Amino acid sequence: MVDKFAELISFLGQNLIQGIFISVLLILSIRAAFKDKIEISLSAQIIRWIIVIYAFGAIVSTILLMAFEHSKEYAFLDRATGPYWWAYFLMLFSNSLLPLILLNKKIGEKLMVLLFIALVMNLGWLVESFVIHITSVHQDFSDETYNPYLPNTRETRILIRGFILGVLSLITGNVLKKWKLSQIDT
């Protein structure tokens, strides 16, 4: 059960969080280009709550991995107490603890803070990748079928997912605004 929850958080991180800074950049550029013609505050709140929910899930996942038996696939204690512990805790801070400042309503409504946190979270993913790969190589866990890193393909997919999430949040925010206005009129 713990492994399944950790896999769910990993899936959400890979498909939503890794490109979320592109979503925030899209919202910022729409605000700059169209001023008040397109609703962006609800779109920014959608992105904000995606980040906060992911951060809570990551914290719960970390606590569960510490508390219960889990598969060797995660090698949690090896990474948290090994020679690269500093990188692991940097990743934990940037992906799980820092985004919780968005719970403060005044801070969470500022798009620049949202952009900063999205960028730091993505840097956290880079640090996490560093921790996983370096500890695997350091402890000789890598196998011979290891595929080389293809940065162009991976980065392109991340950018496309972030763009799609930004467009979906803009559409959803504008639909919700029009729906609320229609509810007020009737």
C-alpha positions in Angstrom: 0.0 0.0 0.0 2.8 2.4 0.8 4.5 1.6 -2.4 1.3 2.3 -4.4 0.9 5.7 -2.7 4.5 6.6 -3.4 4.0 5.5 -7.1 0.9 7.7 -7.3 2.8 10.8 -6.0 5.7 10.0 -8.4 3.2 9.8 -11.3 1.6 13.1 -10.3 5.0 14.7 -10.0 6.1 13.5 -13.4 2.9 14.5 -15.2 1.9 17.7 -13.4 4.7 19.2 -11.4 7.7 18.9 -13.7 6.4 21.3 -16.2 4.2 23.5 -14.0 6.6 26.5 -14.3 5.6 26.6 -18.0 2.0 26.8 -16.9 2.8 29.8 -14.6 4.8 31.5 -17.4 1.8 31.0 -19.7 -0.5 32.6 -17.2 1.9 35.5 -16.7 2.3 36.1 -20.5 -1.5 35.9 -20.9 -1.9 38.5 -18.2 0.7 40.8 -19.8 -0.8 40.4 -23.3 -4.5 40.6 -22.5 -4.7 42.6 -19.2 -8.3 42.2 -17.9 -9.8 40.5 -21.0 -9.0 36.9 -19.8 -9.4 35.7 -16.3 -6.1 34.5 -14.8 -6.7 34.7 -11.0 -8.8 31.4 -11.0 -6.2 29.8 -13.3 -3.4 30.8 -10.9 -5.4 29.4 -8.0 -5.8 26.1 -9.8 -2.1 25.9 -10.3 -1.5 26.9 -6.7 -3.7 24.2 -5.3 -2.1 21.5 -7.6 1.2 22.5 -6.1 -0.1 22.5 -2.5 -1.9 19.1 -2.8 1.2 17.6 -4.4 3.4 18.9 -1.5 1.1 17.4 1.1 1.1 14.1 -0.8 4.9 14.1 -1.0 5.1 14.8 2.8 2.7 12.0 3.6 4.6 9.7 1.2 7.9 10.4 2.9 6.4 9.8 6.3 4.9 6.5 5.2 8.2 5.4 3.6 10.0 6.1 6.9 7.4 4.5 9.1 6.5 1.3 7.3 8.3 -1.5 5.5 8.5 -0.8 1.8 10.2 -2.3 -1.2 13.9 -1.9 -1.8 13.0 0.0 -5.0 12.8 3.3 -3.1 15.9 2.8 -1.0 14.7 5.6 1.2 17.0 5.2 4.2 20.0 4.7 2.0 19.4 8.0 0.2 18.5 9.9 3.4 21.4 8.8 5.4 24.1 8.1 2.7 26.9 10.3 1.6 24.6 12.4 -0.5 22.1 13.1 2.3 22.4 16.9 1.7 21.1 16.6 -1.8 18.2 14.4 -0.6 17.1 16.9 2.0 17.5 19.8 -0.5 15.1 17.9 -2.8 12.7 17.2 0.1 12.7 20.8 1.1 12.2 22.2 -2.4 9.5 19.7 -3.4 7.6 19.3 -0.2 8.1 22.0 2.4 8.7 25.2 0.4 5.4 24.9 -1.5 3.5 25.0 1.7 4.0 28.8 2.0 1.4 29.0 -0.7 -1.2 28.2 2.0 -0.8 31.8 3.1 -3.5 33.6 1.1 -1.5 36.8 0.6 1.6 35.0 -0.6 -0.3 32.4 -2.6 -2.1 35.0 -4.8 1.2 36.6 -6.1 2.1 35.2 -9.5 5.8 35.9 -9.1 5.9 33.8 -5.8 4.0 31.1 -7.6 6.6 31.2 -10.5 9.5 31.1 -8.0 8.1 28.1 -6.2 7.4 26.3 -9.4 10.9 26.9 -10.6 12.4 25.7 -7.2 10.2 22.6 -7.3 11.6 21.8 -10.8 15.1 22.3 -9.5 14.1 19.9 -6.7 13.3 17.3 -9.4 16.8 17.8 -10.9 18.3 17.3 -7.5 16.2 14.2 -7.0 17.4 12.8 -10.3 20.9 13.6 -9.2 20.4 11.7 -5.9 18.9 8.7 -7.5 21.4 8.3 -10.2 24.5 9.2 -8.1 23.5 6.9 -5.3 22.8 4.1 -7.7 26.1 4.5 -9.4 27.9 5.0 -6.1 26.5 1.8 -4.6 26.8 0.0 -8.0 23.0 -0.7 -8.3 22.8 0.3 -12.0 22.3 -2.5 -14.4 23.8 -3.0 -17.9 20.5 -2.3 -19.6 20.6 1.3 -18.4 19.5 3.7 -21.2 21.4 6.9 -21.6 19.7 10.2 -20.8 18.0 11.8 -23.8 17.6 15.5 -22.7 15.8 16.8 -25.8 13.0 14.2 -25.7 12.4 14.5 -22.0 12.6 18.3 -21.8 10.2 18.6 -24.8 7.7 16.4 -23.1 7.9 18.4 -19.9 7.4 21.7 -21.8 4.4 20.3 -23.7 2.8 18.9 -20.5 3.3 22.3 -18.7 1.8 24.2 -21.7 -1.2 21.9 -21.8 -1.7 22.2 -18.0 -1.5 26.0 -18.4 -4.0 26.1 -21.2 -6.4 23.7 -19.3 -6.2 25.9 -16.2 -6.9 29.0 -18.2 -9.9 27.4 -19.9 -11.2 26.1 -16.5 -10.7 29.4 -14.8 -12.6 31.3 -17.5 -15.4 28.7 -17.6 -15.7 28.9 -13.8 -15.8 32.7 -13.9 -18.5 32.8 -16.6 -20.5 30.1 -14.7 -20.3 32.2 -11.5 -21.4 35.3 -13.3 -24.4 33.4 -14.8 -25.3 32.2 -11.4 -25.3 35.7 -10.0 -27.5 37.0 -12.9 -30.2 34.4 -12.4 
